């Protein structure tokens, strides 16, 4: 990933649980795929059980492991998997945790929940230029479908132009265009907004989302 203006907004389809949906997301134009390895998520899968098919997906699409407060050794082990290109830290990982991963050469995105302007304070201390802004829901780590505060997200993106800002939180094919216009992020991230039901994606919704994001 690179910092600065991008010719188009990237799309990440997150919470994929099976090969069929992953291949459909790629066909729809996704730039990145998210696989959730957090046991507390309803979209959680096992890396050991799914590594073989994930690693066989086309190499030009980024494969992202979503983790929540994983021990450092586990994070390093998952990052070393040939199925994974980078991590997404979606919990309460602190700046020291992120520093250790960066020292080990691990590529990662740090998720920040938009509870208020206090999230701006340490944004540049997480040893990465790749930040994801998600909705703040008390007691939850993400994937709730709640909407992010777009005004706050836009302010963050405007004041952190050296960062690759990914916008998440309640995005759908119907609202992603407006969200992009307001925030002007590097990328957008969707999970529930393109689902057909529990743990399955809707191909038509994924296509509509990708099309809307690129318009």
Secondary structure, DSSP 8 states (H G I E B T S, - for coil): ---S--SS-EEEE----SHHHHHHHHHHT-SEEEEE--TTSTTB--HHHHHHHHHTS-TTSEEEEEESS--HHHHHHHHTSTT-SEEEE-S---HHHHHHHHHTT--EEEEEE-SSTHHHHTGGGSS-SEEEEE---TT--S-S-----HHHHHHHHHH-TTSEEEE-SS--TTTHHHHHHHH--SEEEESGGGEEETTEE-HHHHHHHHHHHH-
